[in-house]
């Protein structure tokens, strides 16, 4: 089979102390004034002052915008407030420094500087008509991949569901990935962001949009994260683990941007919107039930996934391979204290309108058209029920 492949990435700068290039890269984008968006945890760790110093060393005027919020994913009004600051300041470049939510706000606020309306106007696929203010995106966690993707996730408070803006015009100009910046990341965030990265690669590996380039990166990323997530979780000062997790996450982000996730993410949005659970944690609780349901469509790829996770599958029947993969995923999840089911997440089946969740998830056709198995509302409802087990 012959494929036509379109492969998109920003300019990527990866490595120990890569943050030192921030000022130089901003200057290349023509920055005289920069808006540096970050959060209180990053500020407390001293990373904000560090980043600002590299900008000022290049003669760039810096205004700092500290984000705080009451939900794990930012609500749309946070973006509008940030975009207002960005418009009034007439900045040459917008820099996001932090976890995935900070990075998403930075990308979307930059887009709203040059595009009319509000965030809600752009929910969906390729609806942002123009590039925004140039962006440099600098992650302080290893997981979301936001530094190399065209996606941004926000909470729509009106319907209490997470929604996505997915547009090539959101793709950052430059991604600076420095593993040293992740050392301050606490164990729980290390785990949830790390499993997010694993799912980006594993789910995209099964996607109908997968290709030879994304498959190669996905398998390498899966292997890396399987090996190094535990050590990074156990000892945040382990620089080898931090380095490898940052690299695995970066590869996963590139895979996500170019072949895309599907069922697990679609089902996570209604759950996360209602219960305000962190994105990676929600995905973790749904992953096994989702993969068990779609495995029948991708026997060969499930085998490759098992091998990438270090499992010996010699002589196993296809159903045994699937069991081995699901067991390996279960072990990975539980080894870093993450939920392997919705019950583990503390959600009650009896108090949940599962059918409504299924209806909302089924609306995410942008994602579900990539699923290796065609899914009805009833199928998704069954998967939700299985995910409580």
N, C-alpha and C positions, 0 to 999 in steps of 0.2 A: 504493500500500500504506500502511495506517495502522499506526502503531506506538504502543504505550504505553511511555513512557520514564520510568524511575526514574534520577535523576541525583544521585549522592552525592559530596560533598566535605566536608572539614573547613572551619573558618574559615581562610582563607588570607591571610597578610600577606606581600607581596612587595615588594622594592625595596632600593636601596642603603641600608645601615645599618639595615635592618629589625630586626636583632638587638637594637637599643636598646629595642625594645618588649617584650623577654622578661619583665622583671620585672613590668611593667604587666599583661601578659596572664596571667601566673601568678597575680597578685593577683586578677584577675577570676574565676579558677577556685577561689578560696578558699585559696590556698596560704599556709601558715605555715611549712611544711617542704617542701623539694623535694629529690628525688633526681636528681642530674645525672649521666647516664651518657654516657661518651665513651671515646676511645681514646688511646693514647700519642702517635700522630702529631698528633692535634688538640691535645693538651696541649702538645707541643713547639712547635707553631706559635703558642702564646699565646692560642688561641681559647677554651680552657676557662676561663682566668682572666677573660677578657673577658666571657663569658656569666655567670659566677658574680657578677661585680661588678654587673651589672644586676639580678640577683635580690636581692643583699644591699642594694642601694640602696632597695629596696622593703620592707626589714625582713624578708625571707624567709631562714630558716635553710637552708643548703645543705650537703648531703652529696654528695661526689663519688665516683663508682664508675668506675674505669678498667678497661676491658676489654682483655684480650689473648687471643690464640687461636692455634692451630697450623694452621688451615685457612682458606681465603678466606671461606667461609660458616661461621657459628658452629655448633658442635654443640649438640644439644639440652641437654646438661648445663650449658652456659654459661647458658642461659636459666633453668634451675632454680636455679642458684647466685645469679643476679641477682634472681630472684623472692624468694628467701629473704631477701636483704638488704632488698628493698622491703617485705616483710611485717613484718619485725622493726622497721624504722624508722618505720612508721606515717606514711608521707609523704602529703601532700595532693595532690601532683602529681609525675609522673615526666617528666623532660625527656631526650630523646635528642638528642645533638649529635655528628654524625659522618657517616660513609658509610653505605651501605645496611644493612650488617650490624649496626652499632651501633643504627640506627633500628629494625630488626626485633626485636632483643633487647629494646629499650625497650618496644615495643608489646606483645610477648608477655609480658614480665615483669609489666607492668601488668595484663594480663588474668589472670595466675595469682595475683595478690593476691586477687581476688574469685571465682575459679573453682577448683574442686578439681582434683587430678590433676597430670599433667605435660604437657609440650608435645606428646608423641606422641599423647595422647588427643584432640587437636584437629586432627590432620592431616586435610585435606579441606575440604569446603565447609560453611560456616555451622554449625560444631559448638561454637563458644564461646557459652554461653548468656547470660552477663551482661557488661555493660561493666566494664572494669577501672578502676583508679585513673586519673583524668584525665591526659591526655598532651599535651605540647607537643613537636613533632618539628621539629628544625632541621638540615637537610642541609648538609654541607661539601663535597659533590660535586654535579655536575650530571648526573644520570643515572638513579638507581634509582627515583625517584618515590615512595619509601617514605613520604614525609611526607604524601602524600594518598591512600594506598591502604589497603585492608583486608587486604593480604597480608603474610606474613612467611615467609622461606625459611630452613630449617635443615638441617644434615647429620644424618641418622640413621646413627650409626656401626654399628649392628647389621647393616644391609644395605648400608652405604656408598653411599647414594643421598640426594640432596637432596629434601626434602619441603616442602610448603607448608601453612601454616594460612591459610585464606581465610574471613574472617568479618567481617561488618559491625561486630561489636562490637570489632574491632581498629582501626577507623578512628580516627585521632587526633582530639582535640578541636580543636587549633590547629596549623597548619603555618606556620612562619616561614622564609621563603626569602630569604636575603640573598646576592646574588652576590659580595660582598666576601669572604665566608667561603670561597669556592672558589679564591681566588687562590693559596693555599698547596698546592693539589692538584697533585701531580706529573704530568708529561706522560702516563705510562702509564695512570694512573688517570683522567685527563681523557679519554683515548681510550676506555678500556673502559666507563666510565660513560656517556660520550656516545653510544656506539653502542648501549648498552643502552636509552637513551632513544629513539633513532631506531627501534629495533625495537619498543619499546612502542607507538609510534604507527603504524608501518608494518604490523605484524602485526595490531594491533587494528583498523586500517582495513579489513583483509581479513576480519575476524571476522564470523561469522554474527550476532553480537550488536551489530554496529555500528549507529549511528543518526545522524540528521542532526546532532545536537549533537557527538557524538564525531568524526564525519567532518570537520567544520569545524575542530575543534581539532587533529585528527591531521594534516591537510594543512598547516596553519600551522606546527605543530611540525616536521614533516618538512622543510619549506622552510627554517625557521630553523636547524635542526641541520645540514642539508646545507651551508648557507652559512658557519656559524660554528664548527663543530667543528674544522676545520683551523686557523684562527687561534688558537683557545683552546689547542690542542695545541702550536702553534709558539711561542706567547708567552703564558705564564700570567699576565703582568702586563697584558695587553690587556683593560682593563675593559669595553670595548664587547663583546668576544667573550665574556667571563665573564658579563656581564649577559644577553646574548642566549641563551647556552647554559643559564643558569639558568631563563630564561623558557621556552625550548623544552622543557627537561626537566620543568618544572612542568606544562605543558600535556600532555605525554606521560603523566605520572603520572595526571592526571585521566582521560585517554582509557583508560589501562590499567584504572583502577578501575571504569570504567563500561561498557566493551565487551569488554575482556579479550584476552589473548594466547592462542595455541593451539600449533601444531605446533613452532615453533622452541624455545619454552620447554619443552614436554614432552620433546623430544629432548635438551635440554641437561642435564636433571637426572641421568640415568645417567652421562653423560660427566663432568660436574663432580664428581659423587659419587665416581667411581672415581679420577679424576686430580687432584682438588682444584684445578682451574683456576678463576680468577675468573669470576664469572657472565657479565659482559659479553664477556669474551674467548671463552668457550665458545659463546655465542650467535653471535658474529661468525663463528666457524668453520663454523657450520651454516646460516647465514642464506641464502646463495645457493642451496644445494642444496634447501632447503625451499621457497623462493619459486618456484624453477623448477618444482617438482612441483605446486604448488597454483595456478599462474598460469592454467591452463586454465579454472578455475572463475570467475575474476574479471577478464576481459579489460578491461572498462570501468574498473575500479578500478586495474588496472595502468597504464593510460594516465594516469589522474589522478595516480598516484604518480610517474610519469615527469615530468609537468609540474611537480609540486611540487618535484622535485629539479632543476628548471631545464633539462630536456631538451626539445629540439625534436622532436616526433614527427609533424609534418605530413606526410601522405602515406604514412606507414608502415603496413604490414600488422600485424595483431595479434601475429603471432609475432616481427616485427621490433621491436615495442614492448616485448615481454617481454625480448628481447635487450638493448635499450637500457637498460631498468631494471636488469637484472642487471649490465651493464657499469658503470652509474653507481654501483651499490652496491659493486661490486668496487673501483672507484676510491676511493670514500669510505673503505672499510675499509683499503686498502693505504696511502692517503695519511697515515694516522695510525698506521702500523706495527702493525696488527692482523692476525690470521690470517684468511684467506678460505677455509680448508679445514682438515679435521682433520689432514692432513699438515703444514700450516703450523704447527699447534698442537704438533707434535712427537709425535703419537700414531701408532703403527704399526698398520696394518690387519691384518698377519699375527699380531700379538700380542693382538688384540682379539676378544672374544666378541661380535660384532656382533649376532647373533641375540638374545642375552640383553639387550643394550641395547634392542633393538626391543621385546622382551617388557615390559621395565620401562617404557619410554616409552608403550607402548600402554595401560598401566594408568592413565595420567593422563587419564582420560576427562573430568574436570572441565575440562581444557583442550581436548582433542581434539573434544569436541562442538561447539566453536566453529569448527573448521577448515572452510574453504570446500570442501574435498575430503574425502570419507569415506575413512578410512585403515585398512587392515588391518595386522597385524604384519608381513606380507610387504612391504607398501608402505613402511613405516617402515624396515625393514631395507635396502631398496633405496636409500632416501634417505641413510641412513648411509653406504652404500657409495659413492654419488655424492659425498658430502661429503668423501671422502678424495682426490678428484681435484683 
